[in-house]
């Protein structure tokens, strides 16, 4: 029901979209949120969640940055209602937690509350030597198997913001579909 209302509002001119940003801790999601807002690098530890509005032309994204500590993973789903976009941030250097990331991604995608959500994956730390490429991450996460959600994986560097505009443009193109 909520998704239908959001789609009707888009048709009649309202361009507001609910976004959740998730990660396992220390992958860079809060940095992404504040780069969207200020074009500056801010690194800080998220306890609970942050909510910010990011405007791009006539499109407004209401972004909720959910804390990624293991103790908070179980309450992520309380924030999913009416979500149109999921941004998943991955630490491209952390091969040890990629399986956990895979598990969390597919748990989210199976939820009714996220059945219409588009998924943007930011592969952070692309500037670090020996980081996994977006192709490596895509293969490990079996992204090509995702048929019922539009998705995009984008290389990203939190220190410079490289890759952020391309990810935002993808979201903008999905919001206008």
N, C-alpha and C positions, 0 to 999 in steps of 0.2 A: 504494500500500500504506500509506504513512504517513498519508494523509488518511483512509483507512478506520479505522485504529487510533484516530486522533484523534476521529472521529465516534463510534466505539464507546465510547471513554472518556467522551465527553460524555453518552451515553445512561446510562451507569452512574454518573454523579455527578461525575466530574472535569470541572472547568470551566476548563481551561488552554488558552490559545490563543496561537499564535505569530503575531507581528505584525512586519512590517518597515516602517520609515519611510524613505522615499526622497525625494530632491529633487535639483535642480541646486543647486550651492552657494549659500548665503546666502538661502535662501527662508524659513527659520524652523523647520526640523524639530526641531532640538535644543531650541529654546525650547518647542515643543509637548510633547516628551517630558518635560521638567522641569516644565511646568505640569500635566501629568497627575499627576506625583508629588507636587509641593509647592504647587501653586496660586501659584507665584511665577514671575517672569520671570527666566530665566537665559539669557544669550546667550553662546555660546562656539563656537569653531571645532571641528568634529569631524574628527579624524584617525583613519581606520580606522572603528571603530564603537563604540557604547555599547550596553549591554544593561541593561534595567531591568524590574522587574515592577510592573505597575499592577493593583491589586485594586479591583474594583467589586462590592460585595456578595459573592456566591460565585463570581464570574467573575474569573479571573486572566489578564491579558494580558502575555505576555513580549514586550517590545518591543525590537527591534534597530534602532538609529538608524544608518543607513549613510552614511558620508561622501559628499558629493555632488560632490567635485572631479572634473573631467573624467578625470583619471588613474585614479580609483577606479570609474568606471561599468562598466568591463569585468569587475570582480570581484563586482559585486552578485549575480550569479546563483549564486555559491557559498553564499549565505545563504538561498536560496529553498526548500529542501527542507522540506516539512511546514508551510509558511506558510499560514495561514488568512485573514489580512488584510494588505492592502497599504495603507499610508497614503502618499499622494503629496502633498507640500506644494509649492504653487506660489506664486511671488511675483507677485501680481496687478498689479504695476506694471511687470513686465519683459516687455514685448511681444516684444522681440528674441529671447528664448529659448523662446517658447511652441512653436515648431516643434520644437525639440530635445526639449522636454517631451513633445510628442505622439509623437515617434519612440520615446522611451524607454518611454512608457506602453504602446504597442502591441507593442514588443519583449517587454516583461514579460508581457503578457496572452497572447502566443502560446506561452509556455513551458509545457511539460508540468508542471513542478514547481509552477506557479501556476494550474493549470487549475481548481481549486476555490476559489481565493481571492476574497474580497470586496474591493472597492476603495473606500476613502474618500479623497476629494480635498479637502484643505483649501486654499482660496483665501485665502492670507495677505495682509496689508496692505490689508484692505478699508477701513481708516480713512484711507488716503492719497488725497488728491484725485487724480482722473483714473485711479484704479485700475480695472481691468477688473472687471465684475460677474461673479457666478457664472454667469449666463446667457450672457455673452460668452465666458467660458472654456469652458463646456459646449459651446457651438456650435463654437468653434474646435477643440476636442479631439474633436468628433463623438461625444460620450458616448452619445447615444441609439442609436448603432450597436453599442454593447456589449450583446450579448444573452446571452452565456454566463458573465457574472460579475455578481453583484449589485454595484451601485455607488451612491455618493451623493456629491454635491459640497456642501461646506459653506463659507460665508463665515467668515472668521476674522480676528482681530486679535491678534497676538502680544503687543502691549503691555498689553492688558486681559484677554485670555483669552476675549473674546466669541466665541461660536461653538464653542468647545471642548466644553462639556457636550453640545450637540446632536450633535456628531460622535461622542462617546463613547456616547451613548444609541443612536445608529444601530448602532454596533458591537455594543453589548449586545443589541440586538434581533436582529441577524444571528447572534450566538453562541448564542442560545436557540432558533433555528429548527431 
